[in-house]
Amino acid sequence: MIPFRVTFRAGVPLFEQVVYASTKAMVSGQLRPGDPFPSVRALSKELKINPNTAHKIVTHLINEGLLEPRPGIGTVVAALPDSTWKERTHLLEHEIEELVVEAKRLGIELAEMLTSITAHWHKLGGQETSSANTRAAQPDSGDSTL
């Protein structure tokens, strides 16, 4: 059985949907470091996807550092490495820019976006910390704006 849920949507590649669903399960704590991840064969069979697509998904997650192959055990969820706030946020730079552009296109105000993001953060089990709030309130002066 697959330890995360995928509801396939038309128009979005299966690869992207499964990578997103599995990543979401990892960041929300549904899958924890050391938990077994389904094999290529299991992914292919359970999700009814091509084995080549399943292999591409597992390879991608390994290359992203989200999964770790362990000889004799199989593939497991990796412990996320320690990194700086700047390194972590840099990984999402493109996605954040897309979100801001789309929000501005729709006329959504910053306060509304922050409220929505906070709601989604809590929905996925995210915890706020005082240092995160301080960083959010004091953006880096070197950051560019749209």
N, C-alpha and C positions, 0 to 999 in steps of 0.2 A: 504494500500500500504506500502511496506517495504521501509524505508528511506535510504537504501544502496543497492548497487548492488553486486550480487554474480553470477559469471560465473563458474558453476561446472566443475571441471576437473577430469578426470578419474585417479584413483590411489591415490587420496588424500581423506581421510575421509570427508564426508559432514560436520560433526561436526567442524572439524578444519577449513574448508573453510568458514563457516558461522561466526565462532568466529573471524577469521582473518578479514573478510569483515566488520563486525560490529565494531571491534576495530579500524580498519583503518578509518572508518567513524567518530569515536569519536575523534581520535587524529588529523585528518585533519580538524576538525571543522564542518564537514557536520552534525554531531549530536553534540549538545551542552548540557552542564549540564542543567537538568530540562526538556529537550525534552522528549516526550513520546517514549517508546520503544515498538515495537509490542508485543502483547501477544503471549503466546505459541500457541494458536489456530491460530492467524493471521500468525505467522511465518510458521507453518505447512502448512496452506492452500496456502499462497502466494508462498512459495518456493517448495511446493509439496514434503515435507519431512515428515517422521514419527513424530507424536506428541511427542513420547518419546525422539527423537533426539532434537526436538525444546525445550522441557522442560530441557534437559541436557544442551543445549546452554545457555538458560536464567539463569539457576542455576549457571553455570560456570562463566558467566559474573557478576552475583551478588557476588559470592564468591571472584572474583578478584577485587571487589570494583568498577567496571565500571558501574554497574547498581544498582539502589536502589528501592526496592519495597515501594510504598506509599499507605497505606490503603485508599480505596475510590477513588484513582486516577489511580493506575496501576503502572507499572514499568517505571522508568524514568532514563535517563542518569545521573550518579552521578558526583558531582564535585570532581575532583581529589584532594586528600589530599596533604597538603604541606609536602615535604620530602626533605632530603638532596640530593645533587648530587650523592654522593656515594651510598645511598640507592636506588635511581632510576636506576643507571647504574648496580648495583648488580643484579637487576631483569632481566637484559638482558645478563648477563655474559655468559650463555650457548649459546645463539644465536650468540653473538659476536664471541665467540670462533669458532663456526661452520663456520661462515662467513670468518674468517681469515684463517682457515684451508683450506676451499674450494678455496679461492683466491690464497693462496700459491700453492695449487695443480695445479691450472690453470696458474700459473706463472704471476699473476697480481701483479704489484708493488703497494706499499702503496699509492703513489701519485695518481695512477689511481683509487684505491679504494676510496680515500677521495673525488676525483672529482665525482665519481659515487654516493657516499652516499650523497654528497652535492646536486647533481642534484635531487635525489629522495626526499631529505628533502624539497627542495623548491617546488617540484611538489606537495607535500602534504601540502603546505602552512606553512611550518616551518620557523621561523624567527631566524636568528643568533643573539646572544648577545655577547657583548665583554667579559663577564665573561665565556661564553661557549668556546669562542675562546682561552681565556687564559688557561682554564683547558685542552683543547685539545692540546695546544702547550706545556704544562708542565704536563706530566703524573705523577701520583703518583709513587714515587721511590720504593714503596713496591710492585708494581704490578709485576706479573710474566709474562714472555714472553714464547713463544713457542720454 
